[in-house]
Amino acid sequence: MTDPWFLPPPIDPVRSAATVRNHDRLQAVAATGLRDAPHRRFDTIAEQVRAKLRTPVALVVLVEAHRQIFPGAAGLPELWQHSRQTALTHSFCQYVVGTDDRLVVRDARRHPLLHTNDAIRDLGVVAYAGTPLTSRDGQVLGALCAIDNQPRDWSSEELADLDALATDCSAALHALSHATATHRPPPPDERCGSDGRDSGTGQDDPARDGLWSTAGLPSGLVFDGRPPLRTTATFLVSAARLHGEPVAVGFRLVDTDAARRSLHRHIDVARAFDRHRPPVVVGMYRWSDDDRVLILTRAIGDPLRDGPDTVSDLDIEQVRRIIHTAALLSTWLPPGDALQRWHVDYERSIAAHHHAGHLTDDDARRTLALLRRCDDVRTFTHGNLVPHNIQQLPSGRLGLLDFGAAGMYLTGLDLATLYLTTAHDPDARRELRNRVTDADILDPFTVNLMLATARMAAHHHPTAPSPVLARRRNALIHGRRTARQLLHALTDA
């Protein structure tokens, strides 16, 4: 009698675990460049799966060694739609990878292996149909899957549709992997469907305005064939040479207002640095199209942190050098009308964080009261002074990267950001407190620390447990506790 819960081959969890952790397979997953960011093209494919199979949820899933990520998703609850990842405790797709075959489940609650999977409880997965997504050389990267919250008998026509869409999806992954391997921007992001037609959503989509087009890039620009220097959810930086000079080429990955504003500020600051060189090491302006691409000179060095983590281990000498570098940067004055353009509206920031729930009524009231007591002395500030944006140079100096949040802030914002970065290190905190006390900037530092914790809360979205997420949460708790203690002491006085 045919097993009623899944199609052959049966799941071997030991073999699946070994396959998931295969080095070559993990390298192929990394080559897609999708490990840290969703992608509109794959969201479109997920929507097509959901429409064709009439399911509440559909996912494009890449399976890593300890987590699965969703570059394409449709219909997930808000928390998971935002985080785009789970631990493998919530993964059915790992078994698609393990068997290199379709997995079809009528009712996971009655499945002999899957009935204890956390996806049933946390994501409402009951019925599941997943088919492999493969790299060009045959590695199984993950799965294209359809999910229902009720038991379901999947028809052969539905499974054939899923296979056809998986073929399209694998082809899209091949294109991205090739683009990452050559470190050239991929071709325009055409809407990908099994019938080849545009899905016609009409929403912000990199494909629609040719975000990835190489047309218009300066002649003499040659990418050097190494992995991207930096990748975030909104930005990618590749190494290249412009007429023989080492440069960093930054591409805006998504067509959103926030990403556009950040890049425009970075372009604006880079041009200002070109007119009036700052007293710290930064990439100097070479070229921009004023919208999507920025080319800067590239200093050869290593970031203090490989990824955009908010919390990091820094030794006390590194902390002192960062404090010194921030102080040097604060002495720089932008030319012309940039002083006013880059002036940060603190009252508006407090109101926005209060409205979003990142500041309580009391937090907002006290922060606003303390703000009005501060002298409106503004200094040029990096705005996001975290280890990922600080480069250790062979000379021993530090270079600063990514000025997309730079502006004229109250004194002490970079120190407040660094305080959150080192919230678990008592020696670093003591060094920062001494600096704040010596400079007599406790009032503006407290305002900045309160708003820095609010920004951190806005970007902290708990997902599957991990050491990094736990440390971010602890840093947020400690930073907010310190900010509130200072705020109460200063406003009650």
N, C-alpha and C positions, 0 to 999 in steps of 0.2 A: 504493500500500500504506500502511495506517495506521501511523504511527510507534508502535513497541511500547513506548516509554518514557513518554510523557505524552500527555494529551489536549490538543487545541487550546484556546486560542491558544498558539502556541509562546512560549517565554520570550525576552524582549528585555531583557538585563541593563541596558542604558543607560536605557531607558525606565523599567524597574523602579526603578533608583536615583533617578531624578528624581521618580517618584511617591512613593517612600518619604519623600523629603525635602520634599515639598510642605507649605508652611506651614499651610494650612487643615487638612490631614490630621493633622499633628502636634498642632495645637490640639485637635482632636477626641479624639486619644488622651489628651492631658493632662486633658481634661474628664472622663474616667472616674474620676479620682482613684485609679487603681490602679497608678501608676508605681512606688511604693515598697513595696507590700505585697501578699502573696497574699490571697485571699478565699475563705472556705469555700464560698460559693455556686458559684464557678467550679471549685473542686476537685471538687465533686459532679458538675458537668457533665462534667469530664474522666473521672471514674470511670464515668459512664454511657456515654461514648464507648468506653472500654476494654472495658466489658462487652458492649455491643451489637456491636462490630466484632471482639471477641476479639483484641485487640492487647496487647502488653506495656506500651505507653506511649501516653498521650493527653495533649494539651496544649491549653489556652486561651492563645493567644499574641497579645500586642500588640506591634506593630513600631514602634520609634522610629527616629530618624535614624541612630544608630550601634549600637543594640542591640535585642534582642528580650527581652521580659519575659513571665513565665508567671504570671498571677494565678490560673490553675487548672492543676494538674499531677497526674498519676497515673502511677506506675511508673518515674519517673526514678531513676537512680543517686543515692545519698545526697548527694553533693557538689552536684549540679545541683538536686536537690529542695530543698536548703537555699538555694542562691544565687538560684534562680528567674530567671536571666537568662543570656544569652550575647551575645557580639558577633555582628554580622551575618555574620561568617565562618562561623558555625555555623547559618545560617538558610536553610531552604527556604521559610519562610512569607513572606519578603520578596517572593518571586515571585508568591505569591497576591495580595499587595497590588499588585504591579506590573501584573498582568494583570486584576485584579478578576474572577477566575474560579477555579474549582476546579483544583487541581494534583494529578495522580495519577501516582505513580512506582512502577514494579514493582521495579526494582533500581537504586538510585542509583549504584552502583559502575560501571554501564555507561551512565549517562546522559551525553549529550555535554556538558552544562554542569555538572551537579551532582557529577560523579565526583571533583572536587577539593575539594568542600566539607568543612570540618573536622568537621561533625556526623557524618560517616560514621565517622571515626576515634575521636572523643572521646565521642560519644553513642550510637554503634552504630546509626545510622539507615541502613537499607537500603531498605525499602519505606515509602512515605509517601503519605498522602491528606489533603489540606487544602482547606478551603472557606472563603470570606471571612466575616469578621465585620464588620458595617457599623454606622455611626452612624445616627442618625435622619435626617440629611440626605444619606446615601448615601456618606459617606467610608468607605474600607476601613481599619479599625483594625488588623486582623491576620487571624488564621486560627484555626479550630478544626481540629485535626489528629489523625490516628491514625498511629502509627509501629510498624513491625515490624523486627526485626533479621534477618529472612530475606526473600528475594525473595517477592513475593506478587502474585497477580492479584486485584484488588479487584472484587467483584461489584457489579452495579447496585443490588441491595438494600442492601448495606453503604453505598454512597455516598448513597443516598436517606436512610438513617438518619442519616448524618453531616450532610447538609443540614438535616434536621429539627431536630437538636440545635443546629446553628449558628443557626437562626432563633430558638430559645429563648434561646440565649446572647446574641445581638445584642439581644434585647428586655431582658435583664438589664442589659446595658451601657447601653442607652438610659435605664433607670431610674436607674442610678448617675450618668450624665452629667447628668440632670435634677436629681438631688439636689445634685450639686456646683454646678450653675449657680445654684440657689436658696439654697445653703448651709444647707439644712435637712437633718437626718438622713434618710437614705432610709427607705422603709417597711420593716417587718419582712421579714427575708431568707428568704422562702419557698423551700423546696426547689424547684429548677427542673429539670423534666424534660420530655421531649416528650409524655409522657402526663399531666403535671400532678400526679403522685403523689409523696408523700414517699419519699425513698430509704431512710429508716429506719436510718441508721448509728448514731444514738443517742450520738454523740460530742459533745465541746464544740463548740457551734455558736451563733454569735450569733443565728441565727434562732430558736432554740428558746426563748430567754428574752426575746425582744423587745428585743434590745440597742439597736436603732435606733428604738424607739418614742419619739415626742415626748410621750406621755401623762405628765402629772405635772410637766412643766417649768413654772416659775413664770409666772403671768400678767404681762403687761407686757414679756416678752422678745421682741425683734424682731431677726431676723438682718438684716445690712446689705447682703447681695447681692454682697460682694466675694469673691475667692478665699480659701480657708482660710489662716489666718495661719501654721499649722504642720501638717505631716503626717508621722508616722512609721509604722512597721509596726504600732504598737499604739495610737496616740493621734492624734486630730485636733482642732485648735483653730480655731474660727471667730469672727470679729468679730460683735458684736451690741450692742444697747442694752437695758438693763434699766431700765424707767421713765425712759428718756432718758439714762442714764449709760452711757458706753462700757465694755463688758465683753468679756472673752474667755471663750468657752464651750468647755470641753474635754470630748470624748467618748472613752471607752474603746472601741476598735474591735474588740478580740478578747476572747474569754472564756477567758483562761488565768490560772493562778495568779500568774505573774510580772507580767502587766499589771495584775491586780487589786491585788496588793501595792503596786505602784508608785503607782497612783492613790490607794489608801487612805493611803499615807504623805504624798502631796501634799495630800490633804484635811486630814489631821491637822496638818501643818505650817501650812497656810493658816489653820486655826482658831487655832493657837497664835500666829501673827503677828497675828491679829485681836485677841487678848487682850493681847498684849505686842508692840508695833510694833518691828520690827528697825531697825538703823541704816543699812540699804541700801534701795534702791527695789525693791519686789516687788509683785506683784498681790495686792490685799487680798481676803479672803473675802467673797463675797456669797451664795452658795447652793450646795448639793450635795444629791444624793439618796443620798449615802453609798455609792454602788456604781459608777455609770457616768458621772455628769456632775458637773463642777465649774465654777462660775462665779466669776471673779475680776475685779476692776477691771483696766482695761487702760491702761497707759502707752503713749503714742504715741512710737514710736521704731523703729529698724531693728536687727535682729540683726547681730552682727559677722560672721555667716556665714549664708548662705541655707539651707543644709541641714545635717543632723546628721553632718558630716564630723569625723573625729577629728583631722585635720591641717589647719592653716589658716595663711595669711599674716597676721601681726599685726605692726604696727610697735612699736618699743620703748616708746613712750609708752602705747600700748594695753596692753601687757604690764604696765607699772608701775601703770596704773589698775586692772587686774584684780587684781594683787597687793594693792593698797590695799583694794579692795572685799572681797576674801576675808578680809583681816585685820579689817575692820570687822564682817563677818558673824560671824567667830569669837568676837567679844565678846558676842554675844547669847546669853542663857540661856533655854531653853524653860521654860514654867511647869509646875508640878505634877509629875506622875509621868512626863512625857515624857522627862526625863533618863534614866530607866532603860529606858523603852520603846524609845528610839532608840539605846541603847548597842550598838555594833557588836561582835560576837564575832569577834575576829581569829583566834583559834586555829581556830575552825570554818571561816573563810574560807580559811585556809592549807591545811587538810586537804581542803576541797572542791576547790580548784584543783590540789592535788597529785594527788588521785584522778582528776581529769579530764585530767591530763597537761599542764597549763599551767605547772606548776612541777616541776622535776626533783627527785629525792631530795635532792640537795645543796642546791638552792634552798630547799626546804621546811625542811630541817634548820637551815640557817643563818638563814633568816627567823624561824623559831620561836625560835631562841636569841637573836637580836637583839631580838625582841618582848619576851622575858622580862627584858631589860635596860632596856627603856624604862619611864620613869615612866608610870603609867596616867592621864595627864592627858588629858582629853577636851575637845574644843571642838566647837561646832556647825559643821557643814561642809555645803556644798552637795552634794557627792558626785559631781557630773558637770559640772565647770566647764569646759565646752568652748565655743567661740565661738557655736555654735548656740543656747546657753542664756544668752547675754549680749547685752543690748540697749543700743545707743547712744542716749541720750536727747538732745533738743535742748539741754538745760541743760549738757551735757558730762558728766553723771554716767552711770554704768552701772546698768542694771536687770538683775535676775536672774530667769530663768524656770525652770520645771520642777524642783520640789523632790522628785521621786519617789524619788531616791536619797539624800536628806538624812538626816543622823543625827549622833550623837555619836561622832566619830572621833578617833584619835590625831592630834596636831598635824601638819599638813603634807600632808594628802591633796589638798586643792585645788591646792597648789603642785605636787605630783607629777603630777596630771592635766594641769595647764598645761604642765609640763615636757615631757610626751609630745606635747601639742598643738603645741609650738614646737620639736620635736626637731631640725628642720633649720635652725634659726636660732641661730648662735653668740652673738649679742648677747643674745637673750632667755634663752638657757641661762645665760649669765654673770650676768645680772640675778637669775635665780632662785637660782643657787648663792650669790650674795652674800646674798640674803635668808635662805636657810637657815642660812648660817654666822653672820650677824648675830644671828639669833634662837636660835642654839644648839639646833637641832632636827634635827641630821643623823641621829640614830638613828631617830626615828619617821618622818622623811621617807623614809629608805631602805626601811623596812618598807612604807610606803605606795606608794613607787615600784615595789617588787617586785610588790605585789598589783595595782597599776594596770596593769602590763604583762601580768600574768596575765589580768586582765579584758579587756584589749585583744586578747590572743591568743584568748580565748574567743569574741569577736565578729568576729574577722578570718577570713573565709572566702573564699579567693581565687576569683575568677570570671574573666570575660573581662578581659584587661589594660586598664587605664585609668590616667591620671595620678594620680587620687585613690587608687586601690588601691595603686599603686606607692609613693606617699608614706606611706600608712598602714603599709605593710610596712617601709619604711625607718625610720619613727618607732618602730615596735615593735622593730626590730633595735637601733637606737641606744639606746632607753630601756632595753631589757633588758641591753645591754652595760654601760651606766652603772650600773644597779641592781646588777648582779653585781660590778662593780669595787668599788663602795661596800660591798656586803655582805661580800665577802672581806676588804677592808681592815679593816672594823670587827669582824668575828668572828675574824680571825686575830690581832688585836692582843692 
